[in-house]
Amino acid sequence: MVASTFPRAEAQEGLYRDVLDTARDKPVTFRTIDIGGDKVLPYFKNVAHEENPALGWRAIRLTLDRPGLLRTQIRALLKAAGGRELRVMLPMVTVLSEIAQAREIIDKEVRHLSRFAHHLPTSLKLGAMLEVPSMMWQLDELMKTVDFVSVGSNDLFQFVMAADRGNTQLADRFDTLSVPFLRVLKQIADAGVRNHTPVTLCGELAGRPVSAMALIGLGFRSISMSPASIGPVKAMLTELPVGELTKFFEENLAGHAAGLPMRSLLQAFADDRGIPL
């Protein structure tokens, strides 16, 4: 994202190895090339103008069409993670066949490096971003196909609500803690438990204490946020009665009638128990 040209395999390998060395024994997940939409590289030009770039040629769609980009990145990751676990995540997955295609490319690179006696990772876990609504009707199949799933809350919310997240006229129109979106998230968390597949969540949603509280109540146990958000979220978590919150959602989410917004109900839940938000 900050280079003037596509970084060569050697440069990528060095960067990935530095990340793994710095993280030591902590888990690291690498996303495959996720460009297009709002992630524009000045040196990579899409030959066709797209009216809706967020819905267009981006992420896994782009790298499967340009497999050389993906092969280069995978080869660099495999070499950098020699002797360690490697976690690779595919962005913008829409149909399960995309995972199969990507896995085939990864397997070819593993075989290639094995032939030349390269030091390979001790294990390779393949995951998928869940940010396209079509995956909601493939949840169990998805959970059985990959080793882990990460909910891309930013894109998933804008696609579920059909609202461009970059449009200032719509920025505050729809609530991420609305009942429809919380039900979507609950279905995903439940599918992970049902299939024994780890489910995490990334994006801006988890960085606010009230949203993080909601996610915990829905069943999420691994969420990501910017460093500045960790303190306030941690302060909330230390005071959170998780069992009561889980029961709150059981009583209020499935049969929620038109009335108080869910955000207001969550705020009242926190106020009644002295939970800092």
C-alpha positions, -999 to +999 in steps of 0.1 A: +000+000+000+029+024+006+053+012-022+057+029-056+055-005-074+044-040-065+070-053-040+091-082-052+089-116-036+122-110-017+109-077-002+076-093+008+094-122+024+116-099+045+086-078+057+066-109+066+095-124+085+100-092+104+063-092+114+066-129+126+098-122+145+084-092+162+052-111+172+072-139+186+048-166+198+017-145+192-006-156+163-003-136+131-029-137+103-019-124+069-046-113+044-040-121+008-038-090-015-069-069-008-069-041-033-097-025-053-128-008-040-116+018-014-080+004-014-064+019-045-028+014-056-016+043-078+006+019-098-021-007-105-047+006-129-080-012-135-083-012-173-121-007-171-139+021-152-162+006-126-194+023-117-195+005-083-159-004-074-169-017-039-189-044-058-164-049-085-130-063-094-113-064-060-096-087-034-099-124-041-117-117-074-087-098-087-060-122-074-077-152-089-077-134-123-041-124-118-027-155-100+009-144-104+003-117-078-011-143-054+016-169-061+043-143-054+027-134-021+021-170-010+056-181-019+070-152+002+047-161+031+056-198+030+094-190+031+090-163+058+070-186+081+094-216+078+093-235+111+063-216+123+026-216+119+012-197+089-023-182+089-036-169+056-070-152+051-088-147+018-108-114+015-141-108-002-150-145-006-184-147-024-187-184-033-169-215-020-153-223-053-130-192-048-116-209-017-109-241-037-091-221-064-070-202-039-062-235-020-050-250-053-026-221-059-013-224-023-008-262-026+011-257-058+035-233-041+039-257-012+049-285-036+072-262-055+091-251-024+092-287-011+110-298-043+138-274-035+140-284+001+128-250+015+120-248+052+082-248+053+057-237+080+049-263+106+012-258+099-008-238+074-043-226+084-065-211+057-093-187+066-119-165+049-133-131+054-171-131+057-181-097+043-204-106+014-240-114+023-242-144+000-221-163+025-250-161+050-266-189+030-234-210+029-225-207+066-221-243+075-204-252+042-180-223+048-172-233+083-164-268+072-142-256+043-118-233+062-099-234+094-112-200+107-135-172+097-132-134+102-162-112+099-153-080+079-178-058+098-173-027+077-181-042+043-207-067+056-227-038+072-226-017+041-237-046+019-264-058+042-278-023+045-271-013+008-255+019+021-222+032+009-201+036+040-182+065+024-214+085+016-217+113+042-254+115+036-258+079+048-231+078+074-255+081+104-286+068+088-284+031+097-271+018+130-246-010+133-264-021+164-298-024+147-317-056+151-312-069+115-275-066+116-272-080+151-292-110+139-268-115+110-238-114+134-255-139+158-261-164+130-224-162+121-213-167+157-237-196+162-225-213+130-189-211+143-199-228+175-220-254+157-191-263+134-162-259+159-147-232+137-130-202+153-148-169+143-132-135+148-144-100+139-125-071+125-134-036+114-144-005+132-174-020+150-154-037+178-135-005+187-164+011+206-172-002+241-210-005+235-204-024+202-178-046+218-202-054+246-229-064+220-204-086+202-195-104+234-232-109+241-237-124+206-210-150+212-178-134+197-147-140+218-120-126+194-124-090+182-099-065+168-096-028+172-071+001+170-046+004+200-064+035+212-096+015+217-081-012+239-082+007+272-119+017+271-130-017+258-110-035+285-125-013+312-160-023+300-151-060+298-138-061+334-173-051+346-193-071+322-216-099+335-215-120+303-242-145+314-267-117+320-258-101+287-263-134+268-297-138+285-305-102+275-300-110+238-320-143+241-349-122+254-346-092+232-331-101+198-352-129+183-386-114+192-377-078+192-407-056+184-407-021+172-399+001+202-367+012+218-337+009+195-313-019+205-286+006+212-308+023+238-316-010+254-279-019+256-271+015+271-297+010+297-283-025+304-249-010+310-262+019+331-282-004+354-250-024+361-225+004+363-207-008+331-185+020+317-192+028+281 
